[in-house]
């Protein structure tokens, strides 16, 4: 199993290219099931989760062609052409779905186009349970019959789905995406109230419009969809990854460096930008994106609470905590989205961090220096928080279980090394 070795203490300087958003791409790819024509997605990141989704779609009968330049610094990334001319299989099996929760996003498109779908329940997750009951209730409101047996969701519809007024009792990104895709081919109008407002949901909606869907209210909490009989193919560019952007912004800040993030968009991550500025980090817009400058002043502690978009994202909590371990004063980070999202705390404490967890809140008291150590990644965002801490720590840090990192960060070692980091991947087995 691969490990990552970091010798910290070097301020990062240079440019890091930002790729397409993983969470957007994982919703855009199943949209190909809604049409028999080709959906071409450019700026697609090359990640383990993307490959998992591609394998799932292939067993549904989707054919694919990969084009484009993914060289470091390339603005275009990969272009993947997906064609579901004929859906040959409407079952999403356990052995694929278990690897990634986003696999459940084939449910809405398969049901809308084929009138049936059999999708394995995704099961638990290291950071929380994240049930799919809200997805299923929304589809039932649209006329689907749902049955849960032997660990599978079996959904059927007689003819087309029907438009419905769906009010989510709580914000659900995946539930909004599944309902949105299903509604595009439903008969009549569907209203989705308390819809997730994340940029990745808006990106899916804009792609569906490009394919011929009729959607109003994109980017708001209420989506109105007028169903159409069929969608057509399209070419669509995946939105830049705001979580990758934020992670590298913190890499610049935690090393007290100066890095330009090319391809990044400030408008997608205003809560994170505000928090970094509150900490004393300079954010300077550029023609290509923005600069993160932290080599001039002191980084001070701040308090945040994770919230659905446009609030501070749960996917940035671990990274900010790493930064706060090196800040002056105390910080409080409160997690309201997932119940098990402080698993990186013991690993950061192995590196000398001072953190006390009280229920859903973590109190962080900054220390003058972190120290390199052997640590273990527990989930995707926890793994990158350990990379960030390693960049700032004195001495050598070895991070085990980096397969988590590969799910969401493309060529992280290359991007950081290009800005001066002493970082390498060690191939082979690692004692854990």
Kinemage of the C-alpha trace (Angstrom):
@kinemage 1
@onewidth
@group {chain A} dominant
@subgroup {mainchain}
@vectorlist {calphas} color= white
{ca unk a 1} P 0.000 0.000 0.000
{ca unk a 2} L 1.360 3.436 -0.959
{ca unk a 3} L 2.531 5.991 1.573
{ca unk a 4} L 3.436 9.658 1.267
{ca unk a 5} L 6.647 11.032 2.776
{ca unk a 6} L 6.964 14.745 3.524
{ca unk a 7} L 9.827 16.737 4.983
{ca unk a 8} L 8.114 19.939 6.118
{ca unk a 9} L 9.114 23.499 6.810
{ca unk a 10} L 9.384 24.896 3.272
{ca unk a 11} L 7.070 27.798 2.292
{ca unk a 12} L 5.236 27.000 -0.937
{ca unk a 13} L 5.781 29.406 -3.826
{ca unk a 14} L 4.547 29.179 -7.390
{ca unk a 15} L 1.387 28.148 -9.242
{ca unk a 16} L -0.990 25.211 -8.731
{ca unk a 17} L -3.592 24.348 -11.404
{ca unk a 18} L -7.095 23.547 -10.138
{ca unk a 19} L -8.927 20.668 -11.781
{ca unk a 20} L -12.573 19.927 -12.341
{ca unk a 21} L -14.748 19.251 -9.299
{ca unk a 22} L -14.944 15.591 -8.299
{ca unk a 23} L -18.355 15.999 -6.656
{ca unk a 24} L -19.741 17.770 -9.727
{ca unk a 25} L -18.333 15.172 -12.134
{ca unk a 26} L -19.794 12.279 -10.134
{ca unk a 27} L -23.294 13.735 -10.654
{ca unk a 28} L -22.716 14.794 -14.264
{ca unk a 29} L -21.545 11.372 -15.432
{ca unk a 30} L -24.823 9.508 -14.615
{ca unk a 31} L -26.728 12.222 -16.537
{ca unk a 32} L -25.566 10.422 -19.700
{ca unk a 33} L -28.170 7.737 -18.885
{ca unk a 34} L -30.936 10.259 -19.629
{ca unk a 35} L -30.229 10.346 -23.384
{ca unk a 36} L -29.234 7.989 -26.204
{ca unk a 37} L -26.869 10.652 -27.558
{ca unk a 38} L -23.308 11.473 -26.446
{ca unk a 39} L -22.570 13.589 -23.384
{ca unk a 40} L -18.995 14.929 -23.506
{ca unk a 41} L -17.574 16.198 -20.223
{ca unk a 42} L -14.383 18.267 -20.352
{ca unk a 43} L -12.181 19.397 -17.440
{ca unk a 44} L -12.802 15.982 -15.898
{ca unk a 45} L -10.422 15.107 -13.042
{ca unk a 46} L -8.527 11.820 -13.213
{ca unk a 47} L -9.378 10.255 -9.853
{ca unk a 48} L -10.181 6.854 -8.370
{ca unk a 49} L -13.813 7.866 -7.745
{ca unk a 50} L -14.210 8.933 -11.389
{ca unk a 51} L -12.900 5.544 -12.533
{ca unk a 52} L -15.326 3.792 -10.166
{ca unk a 53} L -18.266 5.721 -11.636
{ca unk a 54} L -17.046 4.972 -15.175
{ca unk a 55} L -16.928 1.253 -14.364
{ca unk a 56} L -20.453 1.394 -12.969
{ca unk a 57} L -21.806 3.185 -16.037
{ca unk a 58} L -20.020 0.746 -18.364
{ca unk a 59} L -21.898 -2.205 -16.882
{ca unk a 60} L -25.164 -0.317 -17.584
{ca unk a 61} L -24.169 -0.313 -21.273
{ca unk a 62} L -22.523 3.117 -21.525
{ca unk a 63} L -19.662 3.310 -24.035
{ca unk a 64} L -16.843 5.784 -23.379
{ca unk a 65} L -13.975 7.522 -25.131
{ca unk a 66} L -11.324 9.505 -23.245
{ca unk a 67} L -9.575 12.424 -24.929
{ca unk a 68} L -7.713 15.570 -23.928
{ca unk a 69} L -4.512 16.650 -22.231
{ca unk a 70} L -4.145 16.152 -18.515
{ca unk a 71} L -0.578 17.471 -18.263
{ca unk a 72} L 0.225 19.413 -15.113
{ca unk a 73} L -0.975 22.956 -15.715
{ca unk a 74} L -3.249 22.057 -18.638
{ca unk a 75} L -6.463 24.112 -18.534
{ca unk a 76} L -8.590 21.499 -20.275
{ca unk a 77} L -7.991 18.278 -18.380
{ca unk a 78} L -9.607 15.100 -19.650
{ca unk a 79} L -12.642 15.015 -21.920
{ca unk a 80} L -14.790 11.918 -21.476
{ca unk a 81} L -17.453 11.088 -24.043
{ca unk a 82} L -20.263 8.957 -22.600
{ca unk a 83} L -22.881 7.357 -24.823
{ca unk a 84} L -25.828 5.395 -23.441
{ca unk a 85} L -27.333 4.551 -26.840
{ca unk a 86} L -28.934 1.527 -25.219
{ca unk a 87} L -29.178 0.797 -21.502
{ca unk a 88} L -28.442 -2.922 -21.363
{ca unk a 89} L -28.640 -3.405 -17.594
{ca unk a 90} L -30.623 -1.532 -14.951
{ca unk a 91} L -28.934 -3.124 -11.915
{ca unk a 92} L -26.146 -1.334 -10.033
{ca unk a 93} L -24.434 -4.163 -8.129
{ca unk a 94} L -23.166 -4.112 -4.565
{ca unk a 95} L -19.517 -4.742 -5.448
{ca unk a 96} L -19.395 -1.416 -7.329
{ca unk a 97} L -21.810 0.703 -5.277
{ca unk a 98} L -20.103 -0.171 -1.978
{ca unk a 99} L -16.909 1.541 -3.127
{ca unk a 100} L -18.508 4.964 -3.465
{ca unk a 101} L -21.761 6.454 -2.191
{ca unk a 102} L -22.217 8.647 -5.277
{ca unk a 103} L -23.039 5.451 -7.207
{ca unk a 104} L -26.636 5.814 -5.989
{ca unk a 105} L -26.967 8.739 -8.446
{ca unk a 106} L -27.714 6.268 -11.258
{ca unk a 107} L -31.080 5.577 -9.585
{ca unk a 108} L -32.971 8.667 -10.798
{ca unk a 109} L -31.726 8.578 -14.411
{ca unk a 110} L -32.330 4.825 -14.837
{ca unk a 111} L -35.836 5.103 -13.407
{ca unk a 112} L -36.706 8.127 -15.582
{ca unk a 113} L -35.455 6.633 -18.834
{ca unk a 114} L -36.078 2.905 -18.400
{ca unk a 115} L -38.935 2.848 -15.897
{ca unk a 116} L -37.011 0.597 -13.549
{ca unk a 117} L -33.792 0.430 -11.572
{ca unk a 118} L -32.236 -1.935 -9.068
{ca unk a 119} L -29.479 -0.262 -7.091
{ca unk a 120} L -27.571 -1.635 -4.131
{ca unk a 121} L -27.952 0.302 -0.904
{ca unk a 122} L -24.652 2.150 -0.442
{ca unk a 123} L -24.297 1.223 3.231
{ca unk a 124} L -22.361 3.168 5.850
{ca unk a 125} L -19.423 5.517 5.573
{ca unk a 126} L -16.449 6.373 7.743
{ca unk a 127} L -17.724 9.906 8.360
{ca unk a 128} L -21.390 9.085 8.984
{ca unk a 129} L -24.428 7.106 7.911
{ca unk a 130} L -25.783 9.433 5.179
{ca unk a 131} L -29.020 7.495 4.474
{ca unk a 132} L -30.775 7.632 1.090
{ca unk a 133} L -34.340 7.702 2.430
{ca unk a 134} L -34.867 11.264 1.164
{ca unk a 135} L -33.909 10.160 -2.373
{ca unk a 136} L -36.480 7.380 -2.243
{ca unk a 137} L -39.323 9.509 -0.839
{ca unk a 138} L -38.801 12.069 -3.600
{ca unk a 139} L -38.998 9.396 -6.304
{ca unk a 140} L -42.103 7.895 -4.667
{ca unk a 141} L -43.762 11.308 -4.865
{ca unk a 142} L -43.085 11.211 -8.613
{ca unk a 143} L -44.988 7.948 -8.946
{ca unk a 144} L -42.268 5.339 -8.446
{ca unk a 145} L -42.881 2.168 -6.501
{ca unk a 146} L -39.951 1.499 -4.187
{ca unk a 147} L -39.128 -1.841 -2.584
{ca unk a 148} L -36.150 -2.633 -0.345
{ca unk a 149} L -35.090 -6.272 -0.395
{ca unk a 150} L -31.820 -8.130 0.160
{ca unk a 151} L -29.822 -4.904 0.369
{ca unk a 152} L -31.135 -3.485 -2.917
{ca unk a 153} L -33.425 -0.610 -3.866
{ca unk a 154} L -35.874 -1.794 -6.519
{ca unk a 155} L -37.696 1.114 -8.168
{ca unk a 156} L -40.349 0.872 -10.878
{ca unk a 157} L -42.590 3.316 -12.717
{ca unk a 158} L -45.467 2.578 -15.052
{ca unk a 159} L -44.828 4.823 -18.006
{ca unk a 160} L -43.268 8.215 -17.360
{ca unk a 161} L -42.721 9.598 -13.892
{ca unk a 162} L -45.091 12.397 -12.868
{ca unk a 163} L -44.211 15.898 -11.810
{ca unk a 164} L -44.507 16.487 -8.080
{ca unk a 165} L -44.021 19.113 -5.367
{ca unk a 166} L -41.078 17.761 -3.375
{ca unk a 167} L -40.199 19.447 -0.078
{ca unk a 168} L -37.020 18.073 1.444
{ca unk a 169} L -37.220 18.161 5.270
{ca unk a 170} L -33.470 18.721 5.340
{ca unk a 171} L -30.939 19.693 2.706
{ca unk a 172} L -29.611 16.715 0.748
{ca unk a 173} L -27.165 17.162 -2.113
{ca unk a 174} L -27.515 13.635 -3.512
{ca unk a 175} L -31.272 13.630 -3.017
{ca unk a 176} L -31.599 16.917 -4.902
{ca unk a 177} L -29.436 15.576 -7.739
{ca unk a 178} L -31.368 12.300 -8.062
{ca unk a 179} L -34.748 14.064 -8.009
{ca unk a 180} L -33.543 16.723 -10.445
{ca unk a 181} L -32.353 14.189 -13.014
{ca unk a 182} L -35.522 12.122 -12.702
{ca unk a 183} L -37.720 15.221 -13.070
{ca unk a 184} L -36.206 16.235 -16.414
{ca unk a 185} L -38.028 13.355 -18.157
{ca unk a 186} L -41.149 13.353 -15.947
{ca unk a 187} L -44.562 14.406 -17.215
{ca unk a 188} L -45.514 17.895 -16.041
{ca unk a 189} L -43.880 20.253 -13.564
{ca unk a 190} L -41.734 19.244 -10.610
{ca unk a 191} L -40.927 21.700 -7.831
{ca unk a 192} L -38.035 20.830 -5.512
{ca unk a 193} L -38.198 22.962 -2.357
{ca unk a 194} L -35.351 23.201 0.156
{ca unk a 195} L -33.086 22.035 -2.656
{ca unk a 196} L -29.347 21.913 -2.053
{ca unk a 197} L -27.657 25.081 -3.374
{ca unk a 198} L -24.123 23.687 -3.700
{ca unk a 199} L -22.260 24.769 -6.866
{ca unk a 200} L -22.060 21.116 -7.898
{ca unk a 201} L -25.885 20.895 -7.941
{ca unk a 202} L -26.086 24.080 -10.010
{ca unk a 203} L -23.453 22.640 -12.355
{ca unk a 204} L -25.586 19.535 -12.904
{ca unk a 205} L -28.652 21.695 -13.575
{ca unk a 206} L -26.770 23.794 -16.142
{ca unk a 207} L -25.521 20.655 -17.880
{ca unk a 208} L -29.077 19.275 -18.020
{ca unk a 209} L -30.281 22.556 -19.550
{ca unk a 210} L -27.551 22.200 -22.184
{ca unk a 211} L -29.014 18.750 -22.886
{ca unk a 212} L -32.488 20.241 -23.419
{ca unk a 213} L -33.972 20.196 -19.919
{ca unk a 214} L -36.180 23.070 -18.747
{ca unk a 215} L -35.071 24.181 -15.280
{ca unk a 216} L -35.648 27.449 -13.439
{ca unk a 217} L -34.224 28.602 -10.117
{ca unk a 218} L -30.721 27.226 -10.652
{ca unk a 219} L -28.511 28.107 -7.684
{ca unk a 220} L -31.493 28.796 -5.390
{ca unk a 221} L -33.325 26.686 -2.835
{ca unk a 222} L -36.313 26.135 -5.153
{ca unk a 223} L -35.939 24.347 -8.488
{ca unk a 224} L -38.765 24.213 -11.040
{ca unk a 225} L -38.459 21.578 -13.743
{ca unk a 226} L -40.780 21.261 -16.726
{ca unk a 227} L -40.434 17.662 -17.899
{ca unk a 228} L -39.582 16.954 -21.538
{ca unk a 229} L -39.988 13.752 -23.558
{ca unk a 230} L -36.310 13.384 -24.359
{ca unk a 231} L -32.910 14.974 -23.813
{ca unk a 232} L -30.106 15.228 -26.369
{ca unk a 233} L -26.336 15.068 -26.216
{ca unk a 234} L -24.130 17.994 -25.209
{ca unk a 235} L -20.599 19.144 -24.475
{ca unk a 236} L -20.114 20.508 -20.975
{ca unk a 237} L -17.111 21.649 -18.935
{ca unk a 238} L -16.987 20.580 -15.276
{ca unk a 239} L -16.883 23.452 -12.759
{ca unk a 240} L -13.520 23.976 -10.941
{ca unk a 241} L -13.154 22.051 -7.684
{ca unk a 242} L -13.781 24.432 -4.793
{ca unk a 243} L -12.580 21.873 -2.214
{ca unk a 244} L -9.310 21.247 -4.055
{ca unk a 245} L -8.972 25.026 -4.322
{ca unk a 246} L -9.513 25.493 -0.597
{ca unk a 247} L -7.113 22.679 0.254
{ca unk a 248} L -4.275 24.223 -1.747
{ca unk a 249} L -5.115 27.679 -0.414
{ca unk a 250} L -4.547 26.280 3.075
{ca unk a 251} L -1.336 24.591 1.881
{ca unk a 252} L -0.042 28.049 0.984
{ca unk a 253} L -1.261 29.504 4.288
{ca unk a 254} L 0.012 26.737 6.585
{ca unk a 255} L 3.515 26.947 5.073
{ca unk a 256} L 3.386 30.776 5.166
{ca unk a 257} L 3.905 30.779 1.414
{ca unk a 258} L 2.665 32.594 -1.698
{ca unk a 259} L 0.825 30.508 -4.317
{ca unk a 260} L -1.385 31.330 -7.304
{ca unk a 261} L -4.305 28.950 -7.845
{ca unk a 262} L -4.924 28.899 -11.601
{ca unk a 263} L -8.445 28.080 -12.733
{ca unk a 264} L -9.906 28.717 -9.268
{ca unk a 265} L -13.113 30.718 -8.774
{ca unk a 266} L -13.551 32.925 -5.715
{ca unk a 267} L -17.321 33.133 -6.244
{ca unk a 268} L -17.719 29.403 -5.516
{ca unk a 269} L -16.140 29.560 -2.063
{ca unk a 270} L -16.925 32.848 -0.395
{ca unk a 271} L -17.247 31.346 3.113
{ca unk a 272} L -13.778 29.789 2.903
{ca unk a 273} L -12.264 32.984 1.470
{ca unk a 274} L -13.807 35.064 4.260
{ca unk a 275} L -12.473 32.658 6.896
{ca unk a 276} L -8.947 32.764 5.457
{ca unk a 277} L -9.013 36.551 5.356
{ca unk a 278} L -10.244 36.619 8.966
{ca unk a 279} L -7.179 34.526 9.839
{ca unk a 280} L -4.834 37.067 8.257
{ca unk a 281} L -4.300 35.393 4.879
{ca unk a 282} L -4.198 37.660 1.816
{ca unk a 283} L -6.431 36.613 -1.099
{ca unk a 284} L -5.552 38.508 -4.267
{ca unk a 285} L -7.602 38.017 -7.482
{ca unk a 286} L -5.548 37.395 -10.648
{ca unk a 287} L -6.350 36.910 -14.315
{ca unk a 288} L -6.008 33.140 -13.941
{ca unk a 289} L -7.647 32.735 -10.525
{ca unk a 290} L -6.287 34.145 -7.268
{ca unk a 291} L -3.149 34.302 -5.126
{ca unk a 292} L -2.926 33.104 -1.547
{ca unk a 293} L -0.270 35.078 0.332
{ca unk a 294} L 0.611 34.292 3.945
{ca unk a 295} L 4.281 35.234 4.171
{ca unk a 296} L 3.819 38.756 5.510
{ca unk a 297} L 1.824 38.585 8.744
{ca unk a 298} L 0.582 36.395 11.565
{ca unk a 299} L -2.096 33.717 11.170
{ca unk a 300} L -4.643 34.062 13.970
{ca unk a 301} L -7.253 31.620 15.221
{ca unk a 302} L -10.905 31.863 14.203
{ca unk a 303} L -14.192 30.057 14.860
{ca unk a 304} L -16.328 28.333 12.220
{ca unk a 305} L -19.406 26.143 12.041
{ca unk a 306} L -19.943 23.837 9.071
{ca unk a 307} L -23.211 24.412 7.233
{ca unk a 308} L -24.798 23.596 3.872
{ca unk a 309} L -23.775 25.908 1.030
{ca unk a 310} L -23.260 28.881 1.084
{ca unk a 311} L -21.988 28.231 4.627
{ca unk a 312} L -18.565 26.865 5.498
{ca unk a 313} L -18.275 23.413 3.845
{ca unk a 314} L -17.863 20.278 5.929
{ca unk a 315} L -15.363 19.101 3.306
{ca unk a 316} L -13.011 21.925 4.387
{ca unk a 317} L -13.253 21.455 8.153
{ca unk a 318} L -10.284 19.065 8.507
{ca unk a 319} L -8.037 21.289 6.371
{ca unk a 320} L -8.906 24.417 8.353
{ca unk a 321} L -8.241 22.533 11.580
{ca unk a 322} L -4.735 21.734 10.348
{ca unk a 323} L -4.159 25.457 9.724
{ca unk a 324} L -5.552 26.395 13.136
{ca unk a 325} L -3.038 24.106 14.862
{ca unk a 326} L -0.343 26.538 13.662
{ca unk a 327} L -2.265 29.796 14.324
{ca unk a 328} L -1.899 32.209 17.230
{ca unk a 329} L -4.557 31.827 19.908
{ca unk a 330} L -7.515 29.470 20.131
{ca unk a 331} L -10.118 28.387 17.577
{ca unk a 332} L -13.392 26.490 17.780
{ca unk a 333} L -14.586 24.336 14.880
{ca unk a 334} L -18.140 22.996 15.125
{ca unk a 335} L -19.271 20.172 12.825
{ca unk a 336} L -23.023 20.105 12.096
{ca unk a 337} L -23.157 17.910 8.975
{ca unk a 338} L -21.535 14.547 9.803
{ca unk a 339} L -21.271 12.879 13.181
{ca unk a 340} L -17.852 11.218 12.802
{ca unk a 341} L -15.808 13.914 11.155
{ca unk a 342} L -13.123 14.468 13.789
{ca unk a 343} L -11.207 11.255 13.107
{ca unk a 344} L -8.178 13.278 11.990
{ca unk a 345} L -7.842 14.787 15.485
{ca unk a 346} L -5.809 11.938 17.076
{ca unk a 347} L -3.452 11.929 14.092
{ca unk a 348} L -2.893 15.703 14.258
{ca unk a 349} L -2.242 15.335 17.989
{ca unk a 350} L 0.481 12.781 17.195
{ca unk a 351} L 2.181 15.664 15.399
{ca unk a 352} L 1.997 17.916 18.460
{ca unk a 353} L -1.334 19.652 17.883
{ca unk a 354} L -3.354 20.755 20.919
{ca unk a 355} L -6.998 19.843 20.289
{ca unk a 356} L -9.861 19.065 22.668
{ca unk a 357} L -13.096 17.639 21.282
{ca unk a 358} L -16.351 18.385 23.123
{ca unk a 359} L -19.263 16.740 21.340
{ca unk a 360} L -19.650 18.374 17.934
{ca unk a 361} L -16.995 21.031 18.603
{ca unk a 362} L -13.200 20.956 18.639
{ca unk a 363} L -11.151 23.537 20.515
{ca unk a 364} L -7.766 24.083 18.847
{ca unk a 365} L -4.934 25.949 20.526
{ca unk a 366} L -2.154 26.885 18.137
{ca unk a 367} L 1.388 25.640 18.785
{ca unk a 368} L 4.692 27.198 17.624
{ca unk a 369} L 5.698 24.079 15.693
{ca unk a 370} L 4.208 20.771 14.591
{ca unk a 371} L 6.535 17.748 14.507
{ca unk a 372} L 6.715 15.100 11.815
{ca unk a 373} L 5.311 11.674 12.708
{ca unk a 374} L 3.884 8.434 11.343
{ca unk a 375} L 0.155 9.031 10.794
{ca unk a 376} L -2.774 7.231 9.184
{ca unk a 377} L -5.484 8.669 6.928
{ca unk a 378} L -9.058 7.703 7.871
{ca unk a 379} L -11.044 9.374 5.073
{ca unk a 380} L -10.550 11.645 2.063
{ca unk a 381} L -10.513 15.071 3.727
{ca unk a 382} L -8.722 13.786 6.829
{ca unk a 383} L -5.937 12.500 4.577
{ca unk a 384} L -5.325 15.885 2.972
{ca unk a 385} L -5.348 17.577 6.391
{ca unk a 386} L -2.421 15.339 7.344
{ca unk a 387} L -0.584 16.299 4.158
{ca unk a 388} L -1.098 19.961 5.061
{ca unk a 389} L 0.152 19.413 8.596
{ca unk a 390} L 3.147 17.526 7.228
{ca unk a 391} L 4.046 20.451 4.970
{ca unk a 392} L 4.259 22.726 8.026
{ca unk a 393} L 5.845 20.268 10.482
{ca unk a 394} L 9.517 20.068 11.285
{ca unk a 395} L 11.081 16.773 10.294
{ca unk a 396} L 9.635 13.813 8.427
{ca unk a 397} L 5.966 12.829 8.202
{ca unk a 398} L 4.856 9.479 6.770
{ca unk a 399} L 1.168 9.230 5.838
{ca unk a 400} L -0.302 5.740 5.526
{ca unk a 401} L -3.510 4.724 3.712
{ca unk a 402} L -3.151 7.380 1.008
{ca unk a 403} L -5.658 5.551 -1.191
{ca unk a 404} L -8.182 7.841 0.491
{ca unk a 405} L -6.273 10.834 -0.916
{ca unk a 406} L -6.322 9.408 -4.443
{ca unk a 407} L -10.128 9.425 -4.396
{ca unk a 408} L -10.250 13.222 -4.465
{ca unk a 409} L -6.880 14.798 -5.318
{ca unk a 410} L -5.191 14.379 -8.673
{ca unk a 411} L -1.372 14.194 -8.585
{ca unk a 412} L -1.138 15.982 -5.264
{ca unk a 413} L 2.579 15.255 -4.881
{ca unk a 414} L 3.408 16.762 -8.301
{ca unk a 415} L 1.396 19.899 -7.678
{ca unk a 416} L 2.950 20.528 -4.270
{ca unk a 417} L 6.497 19.596 -5.348
{ca unk a 418} L 6.261 22.096 -8.217
{ca unk a 419} L 5.889 24.803 -5.551
{ca unk a 420} L 8.903 23.644 -3.532
{ca unk a 421} L 7.465 21.020 -1.190
{ca unk a 422} L 9.681 18.083 -0.252
{ca unk a 423} L 7.120 15.352 -0.871
{ca unk a 424} L 7.216 11.921 -2.480
{ca unk a 425} L 5.075 8.820 -2.858
{ca unk a 426} L 6.540 5.590 -1.565
{ca unk a 427} L 5.199 2.608 -3.464
{ca unk a 428} L 4.527 -0.748 -1.887
{ca unk a 429} L 3.304 -2.247 1.351
{ca unk a 430} L 3.174 -0.215 4.548
{ca unk a 431} L 2.764 -1.356 8.092
{ca unk a 432} L -0.397 0.183 9.544
